[in-house]
Amino acid sequence: MYPKDSLQWYIEPWWVKDSGTDLKRGRLIKAYAPHVDQIPYELNPVGRTEATVHDKAYFELDVLRIDQIKNSPQLPVAAIPQYEGERRAVYRVKKRPLIVISTGGDEIPKNLRLGKAKWQTSPTILAAPFYGIKMTDKRAGFDAKFVKRIRCCEYSQYFWDILPIVDGEESILRLDHMQPIGKHHDSISITEYSLTKEALSLFDEWIQWLLSGQLSNNSILSDIRQELLKETLV
């Protein structure tokens, strides 16, 4: 299934069917992931649909720039309250496959959560999204030479794979798009696949490489990468 110029060729199997329903590192999930490289829009109420109706309003979208000085909107809308220093950001999102990087740490005891804002202790996970390689009518796709270099492990932020849920289609994992996702069944769909123990061990080395900017010369990943890069540099 995997070509010889890929990390997965050295580890068999790479993915395994998992009958469990728990979230864990290396689990393949689906969730709505935002296009984090794009500047978000701001949702601003500009008028009520009826003067006496407080739960309906007309809105406009403006680009939300970091250095933009703008007064907070004063029109109250019951369904969307306005808090000091906050904005209403609107992102484009797409339902994508993601891999779980971290399950989010320990659960906070209930007695420490009572009476406090939910955002302080609401559980989240860290996950990174996959992007399809193939060009379609709605997708630009990736350059073939670039894909080969990614497949040969040249860049720490890009990871090549063939997902078991996309019928053999090649995908690119953007580890620099790693993001928090609410740990809730309405936010996450768990697939029946996880990385094998051996694959997860190599993947952990890769994450450390990304975070530290260094790859240990004594690691298995480093040895495989050196062999793969020989093909790229020919």
C-alpha positions in Angstrom: 0.0 0.0 0.0 2.8 2.4 0.9 5.7 3.3 -1.6 9.3 2.6 -0.6 10.1 6.3 -0.4 7.8 6.8 2.6 8.2 6.5 6.3 5.2 4.1 6.5 7.0 1.5 4.3 9.3 0.8 7.2 6.5 0.2 9.7 3.9 -2.5 9.0 1.1 -2.0 9.8 0.9 1.8 10.2 -2.9 2.1 10.9 -4.9 -0.5 12.8 -8.6 -0.9 13.3 -9.7 0.1 16.8 -13.0 -1.0 18.2 -12.7 1.2 21.2 -14.5 4.6 21.5 -12.0 6.4 23.7 -10.0 9.4 22.5 -6.2 8.8 22.7 -3.0 9.9 21.1 -2.8 8.7 17.5 -6.5 8.3 17.1 -8.0 9.3 13.7 -11.0 11.6 14.1 -13.1 14.0 12.1 -14.0 17.5 13.1 -14.6 21.0 11.7 -11.2 22.6 11.3 -10.9 26.4 10.5 -8.7 27.7 7.7 -6.2 29.2 10.2 -4.1 30.9 7.6 -6.9 33.2 6.6 -7.9 36.5 8.2 -11.2 36.0 10.0 -14.3 38.2 9.6 -16.0 40.0 12.3 -19.8 39.7 12.8 -21.3 43.1 13.6 -25.0 43.8 14.4 -26.2 46.8 12.4 -29.9 46.9 13.1 -32.9 45.0 14.4 -35.3 43.2 12.2 -38.0 45.0 14.3 -37.5 47.8 16.7 -38.9 45.9 19.7 -37.4 42.5 18.9 -34.2 41.9 20.8 -33.4 38.3 19.6 -33.2 39.0 15.9 -30.9 41.5 14.0 -29.2 42.3 10.7 -25.5 41.8 10.6 -22.6 42.7 8.4 -19.2 41.1 7.9 -15.9 43.1 8.2 -12.4 41.8 8.0 -11.0 41.4 11.5 -7.4 42.8 11.5 -5.2 42.7 14.6 -4.3 46.4 14.5 -7.8 47.6 13.7 -9.1 50.2 16.2 -12.8 50.0 16.4 -15.5 50.7 19.0 -17.5 47.8 20.2 -21.0 47.6 18.7 -23.6 49.2 21.0 -26.6 47.5 19.6 -27.7 44.8 22.1 -28.8 41.4 20.7 -30.0 39.0 23.3 -28.9 35.9 21.4 -25.3 37.2 21.0 -24.2 39.1 24.1 -21.3 41.5 23.9 -18.5 41.3 26.5 -15.8 43.8 27.2 -12.8 43.4 24.9 -14.3 40.6 22.8 -15.1 40.4 19.1 -17.4 38.0 17.2 -15.0 36.2 14.7 -16.3 34.2 11.7 -14.1 31.6 10.1 -14.4 29.3 7.1 -14.3 25.7 8.4 -14.4 22.3 6.8 -15.0 18.8 8.1 -11.6 17.1 7.9 -9.8 14.0 9.2 -7.5 14.9 12.1 -5.1 13.0 14.3 -5.1 13.4 18.0 -1.9 14.8 19.3 -2.9 15.1 23.0 -6.0 14.2 24.9 -5.8 17.4 26.9 -4.5 16.5 30.3 -6.2 15.6 33.6 -9.8 16.1 34.4 -10.5 19.0 36.8 -12.4 18.0 40.0 -16.0 19.2 40.0 -15.6 21.2 43.3 -13.0 23.3 41.6 -15.3 24.1 38.6 -18.5 25.1 40.4 -19.4 28.7 40.1 -16.7 29.6 37.6 -16.8 30.3 33.9 -16.9 27.1 31.8 -14.0 28.2 29.5 -11.6 27.9 32.5 -11.9 24.1 32.8 -13.8 22.8 29.7 -11.8 19.8 28.4 -10.2 20.0 25.0 -7.9 17.9 22.9 -5.0 18.9 20.5 -5.3 17.6 17.0 -3.8 18.3 13.6 -5.8 18.3 10.3 -5.1 16.3 7.1 -5.5 17.9 3.6 -6.2 16.0 0.4 -3.4 16.1 -2.2 -5.3 15.5 -5.4 -6.5 18.5 -7.5 -10.2 18.7 -8.0 -12.7 21.3 -9.3 -12.9 22.7 -5.8 -9.3 22.1 -4.6 -6.0 23.3 -5.9 -4.1 20.3 -4.8 -0.4 20.0 -4.0 2.6 20.2 -6.4 3.9 16.7 -7.1 7.6 17.6 -6.5 6.6 19.2 -3.2 4.6 16.1 -2.2 7.7 13.9 -2.9 9.8 16.0 -0.6 7.2 15.8 2.1 6.9 12.1 1.7 10.6 11.8 2.2 10.3 13.6 5.6 12.1 16.8 4.6 10.0 19.2 6.6 9.0 18.9 10.3 5.6 20.6 9.8 4.4 18.5 6.9 3.7 14.8 7.1 2.6 12.5 4.2 0.1 9.6 4.6 -2.6 7.5 3.0 -5.6 7.5 5.3 -7.6 4.3 5.7 -10.9 6.2 5.6 -10.4 8.0 2.3 -10.1 5.0 0.0 -6.4 5.2 -0.7 -6.2 8.9 -1.3 -2.9 10.6 -0.4 -3.1 13.3 2.3 -0.8 15.9 3.9 -0.9 16.4 7.7 -0.2 20.0 8.7 1.3 19.8 12.1 1.7 23.5 12.2 -2.1 23.7 12.1 -2.3 21.8 15.4 -5.3 23.2 17.2 -7.6 22.7 20.3 -11.0 21.1 19.8 -13.7 20.8 22.4 -13.8 17.3 23.9 -17.4 16.8 23.2 -19.4 14.3 21.1 -21.0 17.2 19.2 -17.5 18.4 18.1 -15.7 15.2 17.4 -16.5 12.1 15.3 -14.2 9.1 16.2 -13.2 6.8 13.4 -12.4 3.2 13.8 -8.6 3.7 13.2 -5.6 4.5 15.3 -1.8 4.4 14.8 -0.2 1.2 15.8 2.2 1.2 18.8 5.2 1.3 16.6 3.8 4.0 14.3 2.9 6.2 17.4 6.4 5.8 18.7 7.8 7.3 15.5 5.1 9.9 15.4 6.1 11.0 18.9 9.6 11.5 17.7 8.3 13.6 14.8 6.3 15.8 17.2 9.4 16.4 19.3 11.3 17.3 16.2 8.6 19.9 15.3 8.5 21.4 18.8 12.2 21.5 19.5 13.5 22.2 15.9 16.0 19.4 16.3 15.9 15.7 15.4 18.2 13.4 17.4 20.8 11.7 15.3 20.3 8.5 17.3 16.6 8.2 16.6 14.9 5.7 14.3 13.2 8.5 12.6 16.5 10.2 11.8 17.9 7.0 10.3 14.9 6.5 8.1 14.8 10.2 7.1 18.4 10.1 6.0 17.7 7.1 3.7 14.6 8.7 2.2 16.3 12.1 1.6 19.0 10.3 -0.5 16.2 9.7 -3.0 15.0 13.3 -3.0 18.4 14.8 -3.5 19.3 12.6 -6.5 
